[in-house]
Amino acid sequence: MASRTVEITNETGLHTRPGNEFVTMAKTFEAKVEVENESGKKVKGTSLLKLLSLGIKKGAKVTVHADGSDADDAVEKLADLLANLRD
């Protein structure tokens, strides 16, 4: 299993458009992807509704977890996407 924690710097946090971008990318990996918020709640990274339920705002630290054959690649690309969100 691979994981990486990043801080959200986007002024509006993680909302529908960038969330959809994350989910679309997460679905391209064979690894099982999960996202965890600061309070320890983990959700499937391939579900937009679950991802949005985390309420990720600017300044929040989130951890991307992946388990599978391409876990390292998944975590690297998805964590970079979250760290560099732009509206």
C-alpha positions as CSV (number, residue, x, y, z in Angstrom):
1,M,0.0,0.0,0.0
2,A,1.2,3.5,-0.8
3,S,0.0,6.8,0.6
4,R,0.9,10.5,0.6
5,T,-0.5,13.4,2.4
6,V,-1.0,16.8,0.8
7,E,-2.4,20.2,1.8
8,I,-5.2,21.7,-0.3
9,T,-4.2,25.2,-1.5
10,N,-7.2,25.9,-3.8
11,E,-9.2,28.8,-2.5
12,T,-12.5,26.9,-2.9
13,G,-11.2,23.5,-1.7
14,L,-12.3,20.3,-3.4
15,H,-15.7,20.8,-5.1
16,T,-17.5,19.1,-8.0
17,R,-15.3,20.0,-11.0
18,P,-11.9,19.1,-9.5
19,G,-13.5,16.3,-7.7
20,N,-14.8,14.8,-10.9
21,E,-11.3,15.2,-12.4
22,F,-9.9,13.3,-9.4
23,V,-12.5,10.5,-9.7
24,T,-11.9,10.2,-13.5
25,M,-8.2,9.8,-13.0
26,A,-8.6,7.4,-10.0
27,K,-10.6,5.1,-12.3
28,T,-7.7,4.8,-14.7
29,F,-5.6,2.8,-12.1
30,E,-6.0,-0.8,-11.2
31,A,-5.2,0.0,-7.6
32,K,-8.0,0.6,-5.1
33,V,-7.9,4.3,-4.3
34,E,-9.1,5.9,-1.0
35,V,-9.0,9.4,0.3
36,E,-8.8,10.2,4.0
37,N,-9.5,13.6,5.6
38,E,-7.9,15.0,8.8
39,S,-10.5,13.4,11.1
40,G,-9.7,9.9,9.7
41,K,-12.7,9.4,7.5
42,K,-11.8,7.3,4.5
43,V,-13.8,7.1,1.3
44,K,-13.5,5.4,-2.1
45,G,-11.6,7.7,-4.5
46,T,-13.7,6.5,-7.4
47,S,-17.0,8.0,-6.0
48,L,-17.6,11.7,-6.5
49,L,-20.4,11.8,-3.9
50,K,-18.2,10.1,-1.3
51,L,-15.3,12.3,-2.1
52,L,-17.4,15.5,-1.7
53,S,-18.8,14.1,1.6
54,L,-15.3,14.7,3.1
55,G,-15.9,18.5,3.0
56,I,-12.3,19.3,1.9
57,K,-11.6,23.0,2.3
58,K,-8.6,25.2,1.7
59,G,-5.8,24.3,4.2
60,A,-7.1,20.8,4.8
61,K,-4.6,18.0,4.8
62,V,-5.8,14.9,2.9
63,T,-4.1,11.5,2.4
64,V,-4.4,9.5,-0.8
65,H,-4.1,5.8,-0.2
66,A,-3.7,3.1,-3.0
67,D,-3.4,-0.6,-2.9
68,G,-2.6,-2.6,-6.0
69,S,-0.1,-3.2,-8.8
70,D,0.1,0.5,-9.8
71,A,-0.4,2.0,-6.3
72,D,2.8,4.1,-6.3
73,D,1.9,5.7,-9.6
74,A,-1.7,6.3,-8.5
75,V,-0.7,8.0,-5.3
76,E,1.9,10.2,-7.0
77,K,-0.4,11.4,-9.7
78,L,-3.6,11.8,-7.6
79,A,-1.7,13.5,-4.7
80,D,-0.1,15.9,-7.2
81,L,-3.6,16.6,-8.7
82,L,-5.0,17.5,-5.2
83,A,-1.9,19.6,-4.2
84,N,-2.3,21.7,-7.4
85,L,-6.0,22.1,-7.7
86,R,-7.1,25.2,-9.6
87,D,-10.6,26.5,-10.3
